[in-house]
């Protein structure tokens, strides 16, 4: 049981947030959103009805993420906050002051991947080669634990399943 907990709550020995340039952290944190916007455009151009699927999945994902990050039983602090680091300037403090479960980035990355596969608008391997480093970065920088990423991925899968036939 301790081995599983050690894996799910793993963090690097040295928190990278104190070692990296703060501007680089901000750019790497937000750069995924224009990419997912591009994927949204490709999906909507392929089938305009996917707009509603994306809208519902995004709204539900945001609601679930906000509830999870404030839920009293799963709102463990973000790793970098636990290590007494401050939120880098350029990031919105209120987004990082609460818990880290689930990862909103993981929620969206997973349902976008499944929509890409469903509508065949982008190479899923290239997509994964682009987004996986960003998700790993969020663990290594101390924004999330692996359990936050797995939880977000599971929620993303469920949201895709719920909205894929709208």
N, C-alpha and C positions, 0 to 999 in steps of 0.2 A: 504493500500500500504506500509506503514511503517513497519507493522508486517511482510509482505512478505520480504521486504528488510532486516529487522533484522534477519530473519531466513536464508536467502540466504547468508548473510555476517556475520553470527554468528561466534564468537570466545570466548573461555573461558576468564573469567575475568583476570586471571593471565596466561601469556604466559608460557607454559611448557618448551619451549626451554631453558629458563634460569635456570630451576630447575633440568633438567635431565643431566646425564653424557653424555658428548659430544661423547664418543666412542659408547655408546648405541644408540644414535641418528643416527650415521653413519651406524651401523650394521642394525638397524631397517629400515633405508631408502633403503638399497641395498639388503636385504635378500630375497625380493620377486623375484628378477631376476633369481637366481638359481632355485627357485621353478617353475617359468614360463618356464624356460629352460627344466626342467623335464617334464612338461606338454606338451611342444612342441615335445619332444622325443616320448612320448606316442602317441600323435596325428599322427606323421609322421610314426611311426611303424604300426599303425592301417591302415593308408591310405597315401602312399607316396605323393599323389597329394595335400594333405593338406599343404605341404611345401610351395607351390606357394600361397595358400590362406593366410597363415601366413606371408609370405614375403611381399605380396602386402598390406595386412592390416597394417603391421608394418611400412612399408615405408610411406604409406599415413597417418597413425597416427602420425608419427614423423613430417611430413610436416605440417599437420594441427595444431599440438601442437606448433611448432615453429612460425607459422604465427599468431596463436591466442595470444601467449605470447608477441608478439611484435606489435600487432594491436593497433593503437592509441585509439580506442574506448573501448576496453576490456582488456587493459593491466594494470589493477590495480595491485598495489604492493602486494607482498606476506605479509600476516599478520605480521610475525615476523620482516620483514624489516620495515613495517609501525611503529612497536613498537621500532624501533631503535636497534634491536638485530643484531648481526653479523652472517654470515654464519659459522656454525661449521666447524672447521678444519677437513679435510677428505672428505668434500663435495666439489664439483667443483663449485666455486663461480659464474662463468659465467652462470651456469644453474639456479641460484637463483636470479640473479640481475634483471631479467626482470619480467614481469607480471606472475600471477599465473593461468590464465585461458587459456586453459582447463588443467585438471590434466592428465598428460600422464600415470600415474599409473592407473587411472580409465579407460582410453581408453583401455589399454591393458587387464586389469583384466576382463572387460566386454566382449570383443570379445573372449578372451580365455574361459570364462564361456560358451558362446554360442557355441563355437567349441566343448567344452567338452560335452555339451548336444547333439549337432548334431552327434558327432562320438562316444559317450558313452564310453569314455576311462578312466573316473575318476568320482567318486561320486560327483555330483554338490553340495550337502549339505556340505560335508567335505571341498570341495574347498572354498565355501563361508565362512565356519567357520575359514578357514586359512587366506583368503585375506581380509575379512571385517575389522578385527582389524587393519590391516596395513593401510587400507584406512582411518579409523577413526583416527588413530595415526597421519596421515598427517594433519588432521584438528586441532586436539588438540595441536599438536606441533607448529602450526602456519605456516606450509608450504602452506596451502590452506584454502579457504573458502568453505562452502558447495556448493555454486554455481559452483565452479571449478570442484567439484566431479560429480555433476549432468550433467554438460556440457560434461565432459570426458566420463561419462557413455553413454550419448546420442550419442556421436561421435563413441564410441566403438560399439554400437548397429548398427549404420549406416554402419560402416566399415565391420562388420560381414555380414550384409545383402548384401552389395556390392560384397563381396569376397566369399560368401558361395557357390556359384555355378561356380566358376572358373574351 
